[in-house]
């Protein structure tokens, strides 16, 4: 039997299977029309040659069975009329797409949500760094190429809050004058300048919590808690009677003695060179260098005698 369109099959049914009781409908009429439907069914469905504009009222469902049924097998591509184009390659799923197979990966700035290596995109909020080192090689902390280079951030549940670590194999260079440093040990950890006579007043200080005159020409300098953990610090003191900048040559020579040292305080004694008595000098300066609490100490390498 030839494959017929749905329109011809409909016309044949109307002609051969008339609505009457005259007995003019033969078995051949019914058999031939049913054969036409069976022969033409796949062709009509596959070609989309429907007389109705909306042949499927609801979704088309492919029933899954225990065998290989339930599949929609397409041999010539899938075309989406609303967006255009024909898909010839099956979708591999989210885990089957290779990033390098995508097109336009380097054209313009396609990933504005990411930090760009060209510096095109800037961070708009906090950027958590975990516990990794940031360095020019991009090596992760603990990796074979890290060697404590660069710097990293660490958050602590203390008053200090955020800690910035500089790697042991890194040097901080100041481009303004090319000076550099590998350690903070070279900076003064405490200093104070004060008026030792009259009612006394502190002119300037750092990491010093108090200056107390215990007696004539004797002072107790108290450090901020935790500044030093040992007495192994270097204290440099100076004292004279100069109190005004109008007469820079008018001063009295005094000798300063750093007598008592503890991690929490030291005593600063001023002895006049004129009469060898303790005096309340007008201007006193103290600078202290040393290892702050928790800093790794460095022993003296050699002493030549």
N, C-alpha and C positions, 0 to 999 in steps of 0.2 A: 504494500500500500504506500502511496506517496505521502510525504509530510505536507500537511496543509496548515494554513494560518488559522488563528482562532475565528476570524470572520467567516472564512469559507466553511469551517466545521459548523458554525452556528447556522448559516444559510442551509446547509444540507440537512440539518436536524429539522429545521422548519419545513423543508420541502418533503422529506421522506417520512417523517413521523407526524403526519397531519393530525389535528385534533378532531377526530370523528370516530364513529363506530361502524364504519362501512366494511371493515375488514380488509382495507387496501394496504395496510402496513405488513410487509413481509418480514420474515426472520432475517433475510439478507439486508433489508434496510437498517434494522437495529444493529446487526453484526458489523456492517460496513462503517456505520457512524461511530460505534464503540472502538473499532480498530483504528479509525482516523484519529480519535482522541488519544489512544495509547501511543500511536506512532508519533504524534505531533506534540505531546505534552512536554517532553524535555526540550525540544526546539523552541517552543513558545516561551517557556520559563527562562531558558538560557539566553535567548535573544532579547528579552525584555519587550517583546512585541505584544503589549497588552492594550486592549481597547479602553480600559479604565485608566484614568489619570493617576489614581492612588490605588493600585491593585492590592497592597498590603495595608490593612487598616491599623494593625498593631505591629510590634516588632517581629522580625523573622527569627525564629528560634531553631537551632540545630540540636536535636536531642542526642545526648551522650549515652552510648551503650557500652557494654562490656568489651566490644570488639574495637574496630578501628573507625566506627561511624562517628558522626557528629562533627566532622571536620568540614571547613569551607576551603576547598582546594582551588586555587586560582593559578592558571597556567599562563596568562597573558598580561598580568598586572592589574592593579586596583587604581581606579581613577575617582577622585573626589571632585564632584562637579562644582561645589561651592567655593573651593580654593584653587582649583585647577591643578594640572600636573598628574602624572601617573607614577605610582609606586611599583617598582619592579623587584626590589630587594626586601625580604622580610625583615620586620623590626626585631632586632636581636634581644630586646629587653634591657632594662636599666643596668644590668651587670655585664652585658655583652657589648657595650659601646666602647670603642677605643677612643680616648681623647685625641690622639694624633690623627685619627681618621676624619675628624671634623674639619670643615673648611672655615676660612676667615678667622683663624686663631690669632694671627699677627697683624691683621689689617686694622689700623686705627687703635682704639682703646675699647675692645669688646667686653672687658670684665671690669667695670667700674667699681664693683663691690670688693675687689681685691687690691692689695698694695702692689703697685707697679714697679718693676725694677728700673724703669726709666724715670721714676719719680713723678708720674703723671697724676697719681691719686694720693691724697693725703689722708691721714687718720683724722677722724672727726670726733673720737672719744678715747677713753682709756684703752690701751693695747696690752692685755696681759701677756707676760713673757714667760711665766712658769719659772723654772730654775735653770734655764739654758743660758749659755754665754752668747753674747752678740759680738761678732768679730768679722774681719774682712774676708776670711776664708769661708764663713758660714758653717763651720764644723760644730756639731752638737757637743754639749758638755760630756766629758768622759770618753769622747771618741779619740781615735789615734792621732788626729791632727789638731786637737784642742790645746793641750798643754797650758791651760789657764791663761788664754789670751783673750783680750777684749774686756767687756764688762757685762754684768748681769744685775738684775733687780731681785730683791728678796723682801717679802713682807713679813714682819714679825708682830706678834701680839704684845708689844711693849710700847713704852712712850716714844721710842725712836721711830716706830712705824715702818717706814720704807728704808731699806738698806741698799746702797749702790756699791757693788763689788768691782774693783779693778784687778784684773788678773795678775798673778805673780810674774808673768812674762810679758807684761805690758808697761809702757812708759807714757806718762802724760806729758804732752808737748804743747807749749803755748805758742801759737803762731805769731803773736805780736812781737816777741823777741827771741824765739827759738829756745827759751829756757825749758827745762824738763825736770821731772822728778819721778822716781819709782816708789817713793814712800812718803808718808806724812810725818815721819820722825823729825825731819828738819824744821818743822814749824814749832813755834813756842806754844806750849800747852797751857800756860797760864802767865799772866802779867798783871801788874797793878802799879799805878802812880798815885801818890797821895801826899797830902799836906800833913806833916807830923807834928806841927805846933798848933797852939790855940785849940779851937774846937775840932780840928781835923776835918778833912773832907777828901773823898776819893775823886781824883780827876778822871781816870780811865782804868778799866779793868776787864779781864777775861778769865773765866773759870776760877774766880776768887769770890768767895761768899762773904768774907768779912775781914776787916782790919781792926785790931784791938791794941791800944797802947796799954801794956801791962805795968810799966813804970817809966821813969825818965829815960828816954832814948831807946826803949825796948818795945817791940811790937810783935804781935802774933798774927800771922797771915794764914787764914783758913781757906783751903781749896773747896771747890764745889765737890759734892759727894761723888766718888768714883773716878775723879780725875787721875789719880795715881794709885797703884796697888802696892808699890814698894817705895823705898827711900832712895832708889837709884835714879835720881834726877840731877840736873845741873841747874843751880840757882845763881844768877848774876845780879848783884845789887849795887846801887849807887845812891849817895846821899850828900847834899850840901845845903847851905842856908839861903841859897838864892830863891827868892819868891816873886821876883818881877823881871820881866824881859827888858825893862828900860836900861838896866845897868848889867849887861851880860858878864862883865869882868868882875863884878862884885859877888864873890862867893867864898865860902869857908870850906876848907878841905876836911872831910870826915872819912873815917874808915868804917866799912860795913862788915859785920860778921854774921854769917848764916850759922847760928849756933845749933839749934835743935831741928832735926828733920824727922818727920813722920809722913806716912801716906796722906794724912788729912791736913797737916799744917806744918809750918816752919816758923822759927823765931828770927826776927830781923833786928839786929842791935847796931846802934849808931854811936861811934866813939869819936869825939873831937880830936883832931891832930894837934890842936893848939895846947889844950890843957889836959888831954887824955881823960876826959869825963864824958859820960853818956849825955847826949843832947837831943832835944826834940827838934830835929832838923826841919826846915821849911819845905823841902822838896825831896821826895824819896821815890826811887824807881826799883822795881823788881821784875825780872824776866826769868821764867823757868822752862827749861827744855827737859824732855824725858819721855819714857814710854808710858802711855796712858794705860788704864786697866784693860787687860786682855791682849795687849800688843806683844808680839814675840820679841824678846830681848836679844840683842846681839852682843856677844862677849868680846872683850878686847883681844885683838889678834896677837899683839906683841908689845913689850915694853923694853926699850933699849936703855941700858945704864952705862 
